[in-house]
Amino acid sequence: MDITVEYIYRKIAAGELKEGDKLPTERAIAEELGISRNSARESLRTLEILGLVESRQGSGNYITADMPGAFARVMDIMLMLNKTDRSEICSFRRHMEKTVCRSIIEMGLSDERREKIETALEDLEHCNNKKEQTDADRAFHYELIYAAENRFFTALMQGLSNIYREWINKAISLASPQVMEQLHIAHSEIVNGLLNEDMDRCMKAIDEHYDIVEELIFNAYNKDQTR
């Protein structure tokens, strides 16, 4: 581990730094660790790229704990280095949504969460164009994540969505009205499964949803590659 990263890690582990706290200056870090200011600066820049540190002009560096951003950047780097691919991420997204929905059914839905999910589903029904559709789709799946009331699920799924969302937006933009209707039926079935605590129905609906979505994504990007 980089010496500066390890230094910050130790301070967080010891409770000396928490989200929102200002980090020591580059000079102070360099002097304490016996390294050059340039080395300290480069390490802080790396943490900024990963979403763990925020640099504020004229103020300094702060712990941000942007975990969704950190997860998204790691996945983006993995994609660029061919350590994963679109199909693997799509598969992971499908299984994670199943995990989220299993957790919701096992834990039960509060009245507030139930209402928000139902409202998000209704919003999907009243979209006037593809832009509204993609925004409503994102909001719907986020409400499922929030309903699990698990901060790790939320951070991981939001980070995943930052990567995945570009693909689904492109896929939806090319989808026919018939396909959009199939997606709406799948969304409705996911909600019905959750509200009725019917695990099999919910899991089947998720598979139907992602079968459609993954075919759309494959077709959209395969079309680009053949041009």
KOLVEX-869433 format. One record per residue (C-alpha): residue number from 1; residue in three letters; x, y, z. Coordinates in steps of 0.02 Angstrom, whole numbers. Layout:
- NUM|ALA|X|Y|Z
...
***
This chain:
- 1|MET|0|0|0
- 2|ASP|62|176|-40
- 3|ILE|138|256|115
- 4|THR|24|409|109
- 5|VAL|-132|302|81
- 6|GLU|-80|191|227
- 7|TYR|-52|346|336
- 8|ILE|-229|409|300
- 9|TYR|-300|234|323
- 10|ARG|-220|221|496
- 11|LYS|-291|389|547
- 12|ILE|-466|338|493
- 13|ALA|-448|170|583
- 14|ALA|-391|260|741
- 15|GLY|-539|378|735
- 16|GLU|-428|529|704
- 17|LEU|-510|564|536
- 18|LYS|-692|545|486
- 19|GLU|-801|599|341
- 20|GLY|-794|787|318
- 21|ASP|-629|810|411
- 22|LYS|-488|910|336
- 23|LEU|-327|817|301
- 24|PRO|-157|882|354
- 25|THR|-71|986|221
- 26|GLU|37|906|89
- 27|ARG|188|983|174
- 28|ALA|139|914|344
- 29|ILE|109|739|272
- 30|ALA|274|743|177
- 31|GLU|373|797|330
- 32|GLU|291|669|444
- 33|LEU|318|527|322
- 34|GLY|489|582|259
- 35|ILE|435|591|77
- 36|SER|429|729|-52
- 37|ARG|280|846|-65
- 38|ASN|258|787|-244
- 39|SER|239|606|-184
- 40|ALA|111|659|-55
- 41|ARG|19|763|-185
- 42|GLU|12|619|-309
- 43|SER|-56|499|-178
- 44|LEU|-191|623|-127
- 45|ARG|-234|646|-310
- 46|THR|-256|458|-327
- 47|LEU|-374|457|-177
- 48|GLU|-468|603|-254
- 49|ILE|-490|506|-417
- 50|LEU|-557|360|-317
- 51|GLY|-684|472|-232
- 52|LEU|-613|457|-56
- 53|VAL|-537|630|-44
- 54|GLU|-603|797|-106
- 55|SER|-488|941|-148
- 56|ARG|-566|1111|-115
- 57|GLN|-479|1257|-198
- 58|GLY|-399|1372|-71
- 59|SER|-456|1264|74
- 60|GLY|-366|1096|66
- 61|ASN|-409|912|57
- 62|TYR|-555|829|147
- 63|ILE|-616|652|180
- 64|THR|-774|630|75
- 65|ALA|-811|444|91
- 66|ASP|-897|445|-79
- 67|MET|-913|256|-82
- 68|PRO|-1029|248|-235
- 69|GLY|-903|353|-330
- 70|ALA|-760|245|-270
- 71|PHE|-848|84|-322
- 72|ALA|-891|160|-492
- 73|ARG|-712|215|-525
- 74|VAL|-642|44|-480
- 75|MET|-765|-40|-598
- 76|ASP|-725|86|-734
- 77|ILE|-539|51|-716
- 78|MET|-573|-137|-721
- 79|LEU|-669|-113|-884
- 80|MET|-530|-10|-961
- 81|LEU|-399|-140|-911
- 82|ASN|-508|-283|-975
- 83|LYS|-521|-357|-800
- 84|THR|-709|-371|-824
- 85|ASP|-833|-339|-962
- 86|ARG|-1009|-279|-994
- 87|SER|-1088|-452|-982
- 88|GLU|-1009|-486|-812
- 89|ILE|-1067|-320|-743
- 90|CYS|-1242|-348|-810
- 91|SER|-1246|-520|-728
- 92|PHE|-1186|-447|-563
- 93|ARG|-1319|-310|-573
- 94|ARG|-1455|-442|-597
- 95|HIS|-1396|-546|-449
- 96|MET|-1375|-394|-338
- 97|GLU|-1554|-338|-372
- 98|LYS|-1613|-512|-325
- 99|THR|-1513|-499|-163
- 100|VAL|-1590|-329|-126
- 101|CYS|-1766|-392|-157
- 102|ARG|-1738|-550|-53
- 103|SER|-1682|-438|89
- 104|ILE|-1837|-329|71
- 105|ILE|-1955|-479|76
- 106|GLU|-1865|-556|225
- 107|MET|-1860|-391|321
- 108|GLY|-2031|-326|269
- 109|LEU|-2079|-157|197
- 110|SER|-2124|-7|302
- 111|ASP|-2279|90|248
- 112|GLU|-2167|234|193
- 113|ARG|-2056|124|84
- 114|ARG|-2207|35|12
- 115|GLU|-2285|201|-38
- 116|LYS|-2123|263|-118
- 117|ILE|-2104|105|-222
- 118|GLU|-2284|113|-280
- 119|THR|-2263|297|-324
- 120|ALA|-2104|259|-422
- 121|LEU|-2197|125|-519
- 122|GLU|-2340|246|-557
- 123|ASP|-2213|375|-618
- 124|LEU|-2149|245|-742
- 125|GLU|-2325|229|-812
- 126|HIS|-2342|415|-850
- 127|CYS|-2183|453|-947
- 128|ASN|-2203|559|-1103
- 129|ASN|-2034|524|-1183
- 130|LYS|-1878|417|-1172
- 131|LYS|-1785|543|-1063
- 132|GLU|-1924|538|-934
- 133|GLN|-1926|349|-950
- 134|THR|-1741|329|-911
- 135|ASP|-1753|450|-763
- 136|ALA|-1906|360|-694
- 137|ASP|-1822|191|-718
- 138|ARG|-1671|249|-619
- 139|ALA|-1783|317|-481
- 140|PHE|-1882|154|-474
- 141|HIS|-1728|44|-451
- 142|TYR|-1656|165|-324
- 143|GLU|-1814|150|-220
- 144|LEU|-1788|-38|-217
- 145|ILE|-1610|-12|-156
- 146|TYR|-1664|111|-21
- 147|ALA|-1802|-7|38
- 148|ALA|-1671|-136|86
- 149|GLU|-1609|-10|216
- 150|ASN|-1431|-74|202
- 151|ARG|-1299|60|178
- 152|PHE|-1175|-60|96
- 153|PHE|-1306|-117|-30
- 154|THR|-1347|65|-65
- 155|ALA|-1166|119|-93
- 156|LEU|-1124|-33|-200
- 157|MET|-1281|-24|-305
- 158|GLN|-1267|164|-331
- 159|GLY|-1087|142|-387
- 160|LEU|-1140|2|-503
- 161|SER|-1280|110|-572
- 162|ASN|-1156|247|-615
- 163|ILE|-1074|125|-737
- 164|TYR|-1230|31|-789
- 165|ARG|-1342|183|-814
- 166|GLU|-1257|241|-974
- 167|TRP|-1290|70|-1050
- 168|ILE|-1472|61|-998
- 169|ASN|-1505|239|-1057
- 170|LYS|-1439|194|-1229
- 171|ALA|-1538|32|-1231
- 172|ILE|-1701|117|-1182
- 173|SER|-1675|251|-1313
- 174|LEU|-1679|115|-1447
- 175|ALA|-1819|10|-1373
- 176|SER|-1985|-9|-1463
- 177|PRO|-2152|31|-1379
- 178|GLN|-2186|-156|-1368
- 179|VAL|-2023|-187|-1276
- 180|MET|-2057|-40|-1159
- 181|GLU|-2225|-119|-1118
- 182|GLN|-2138|-283|-1077
- 183|LEU|-2021|-190|-961
- 184|HIS|-2167|-105|-876
- 185|ILE|-2251|-274|-847
- 186|ALA|-2089|-340|-771
- 187|HIS|-2075|-187|-657
- 188|SER|-2255|-213|-601
- 189|GLU|-2223|-396|-565
- 190|ILE|-2068|-354|-461
- 191|VAL|-2174|-237|-356
- 192|ASN|-2317|-363|-341
- 193|GLY|-2193|-494|-284
- 194|LEU|-2123|-377|-152
- 195|LEU|-2292|-317|-88
- 196|ASN|-2360|-495|-78
- 197|GLU|-2198|-563|-7
- 198|ASP|-2194|-687|-149
- 199|MET|-2010|-727|-174
- 200|ASP|-2031|-839|-327
- 201|ARG|-2139|-711|-416
- 202|CYS|-2015|-572|-378
- 203|MET|-1863|-672|-435
- 204|LYS|-1950|-725|-595
- 205|ALA|-1996|-544|-633
- 206|ILE|-1817|-486|-604
- 207|ASP|-1754|-618|-726
- 208|GLU|-1883|-566|-855
- 209|HIS|-1834|-384|-831
- 210|TYR|-1648|-415|-852
- 211|ASP|-1672|-535|-997
- 212|ILE|-1752|-391|-1089
- 213|VAL|-1627|-261|-1032
- 214|GLU|-1473|-364|-1069
- 215|GLU|-1535|-405|-1244
- 216|LEU|-1565|-219|-1274
- 217|ILE|-1391|-175|-1212
- 218|PHE|-1310|-313|-1315
- 219|ASN|-1402|-259|-1472
- 220|ALA|-1364|-74|-1445
- 221|TYR|-1177|-98|-1423
- 222|ASN|-1161|-239|-1549
- 223|LYS|-1240|-122|-1677
- 224|ASP|-1105|9|-1639
- 225|GLN|-965|-117|-1661
- 226|THR|-1028|-174|-1832
- 227|ARG|-1038|1|-1906
***
